Amino acid sequence: MSGPDASAEAPSFEQEVDASGLTCPLPILRAKKALAQMASGEVLRVITTDRNAIRDFQAFARQTGNTLVAQQEVDGRGVHFLRRR
């Protein structure tokens, strides 16, 4: 496999939300709901196709105190890793 995303090591995660095809604010709302059911320190992976999601998840992490561990773009999708505060 080649390309910039192939060598990027993805963090491990406990739960995943696939928000593909959804536009703001739905990916954020789905992530918020999932995080509320997770234990502190667990990591949520969110998959999005909304072009604004990269910026939206950065703002969401700042506002909520959850840690944005990593963001990647893979095959036109955003992949966001959030650690529950």
N, C-alpha and C positions, 0 to 999 in steps of 0.2 A: 504494500500500500504506500502511496506517496502523497505529497501535499502537506501544507502547513498543519492541518488538523490531525494527520496520521500519527505524528510523533508526540502530540500533546497527550499527557497522561490525565485521564479523567478521574476525578475523585470518586471514592466509593460512596454509596448512598443507601439509605434504608427504605426510601419510598420514592415513587415517581408519579408525576402528573403529566399526561400528554395533552397539551392544550393546542395541538396543531389545528389550524383552520379557524381558531378563535381570535378575535381582535380585542384590544384593550376596552374595558377593564377585565374581561373574563379570565385571561391567564393569571392575572394578579389575584383575583378573587378565588380561583381554584387553588392557587398556591397558599393563600392565607388560610383557607379551610383545612387543607392538608397539614400545614404546619401546626395548627391549633390542636391536632390530634396526635402530634409527635412529642417525644420526650426531648428535653433540653440536650443539645449537643448532637442530635441526629441530623442527617443531611437529606434534603429533598432535592430530587432532580426534576426540573421542569423543561419540557420540550415545547417550543413555540415556533410559529411561522410568521407572526406579526413583525413587521420591520422595526417597529418602535419598542419591541419587548426588551432589547438590550438596555436601552436607556430607562425604560419603565422599571425593570428589576433592580437597577442600580439605585433609583430613587426609593423604591419599596424597601430595600435593605436599609438605607439611611434612615428612613422614617420609622421603621419598626424595630430596629436594633438587632435584627437577624443578620448574620454574616453572609455576604455573597462570596462564597469560596472560590468560584470560578465561573467563567462564561466562555462558551465556545460556539463557533459557527461550523456546522457540519451539514453538508449537502443542502444549503439554503435554509437550514433550521437553526434557531437559537437553542442552545442547551445551557441551562442555568442551574447552579448548585448553591442551595441556601442552607446554612446551618442554623438550626433552631436555637434561639437565645436561651 
